[in-house]
């Protein structure tokens, strides 16, 4: 059983869509929660503009039944249960809509998150006021890989923190290029593609990281698996959502999103310092913050 050394700490992770919490920060969230921290995931949209892996629910997408967002609520609830964290939607479920990728017509929707203006900042400021987080996790200014909703999540996180007079610390989740490329699968399943050099978002340096022990790593993988319409884990397991198995070979567990580019679930999650209380190199995410 994990040592409950972080009891009394409060953490908020601000994410754009369901599945981001697991893919990007699932290891840190599971580690912090298992050690006693009170962890809240704030999800800004329902991910309505996502694509779907597998045939079972392929007609739920935005240009068909437009029911994917509601379905993803259940996936998110299960993922957060696995990680041991609380979850709420910014402004309430469905308040802000997935904007889609850069240049998509969906960004013109009046409820698109990119059009959220001051309302989203105010909604997040209310959460920060209620939670009084020691630590806030989100993306850097580029949103990690340039998705407009990720960039918007970064913007409102910093704006809301300023509005409430600051939070303990903001960290940005990143992927370290050296470790990412060293752990990519050596054999990819039929239908998947290997990532081209430099194709995946990554950085060359970070400020700190979280090592994922076996229990935390498993929780992250299983939380990712819970988002079965969005994430395909390459370990041979199938599901009702995607009744097709895929097996990848490599140093760590592999996965793919709907583009079927093979990626790696790293045994470390990497973070850069964003704002407020500085963090020492390689220190714990909450180090130097008083309860």
HELIX and SHEET records of a PDB file:
HELIX    1   1 UNK A   20  UNK A   34  1                                  15    
HELIX    2   2 UNK A   58  UNK A   60  5                                   3    
HELIX    3   3 UNK A   68  UNK A   83  1                                  16    
HELIX    4   4 UNK A  105  UNK A  108  5                                   4    
HELIX    5   5 UNK A  113  UNK A  115  5                                   3    
HELIX    6   6 UNK A  117  UNK A  131  1                                  15    
HELIX    7   7 UNK A  148  UNK A  163  1                                  16    
HELIX    8   8 UNK A  177  UNK A  182  1                                   6    
HELIX    9   9 UNK A  214  UNK A  226  1                                  13    
SHEET    1   A 7 UNK A  86  UNK A  89  0                                        
SHEET    2   A 7 UNK A  38  UNK A  43  1                                        
SHEET    3   A 7 UNK A  10  UNK A  15  1                                        
SHEET    4   A 7 UNK A 135  UNK A 138  1                                        
SHEET    5   A 7 UNK A 169  UNK A 174  1                                        
SHEET    6   A 7 UNK A 268  UNK A 276 -1                                        
SHEET    7   A 7 UNK A 208  UNK A 211 -1                                        
SHEET    1   B 3 UNK A 232  UNK A 233  0                                        
SHEET    2   B 3 UNK A 254  UNK A 256 -1                                        
SHEET    3   B 3 UNK A 263  UNK A 264 -1                                        
END                                                                             
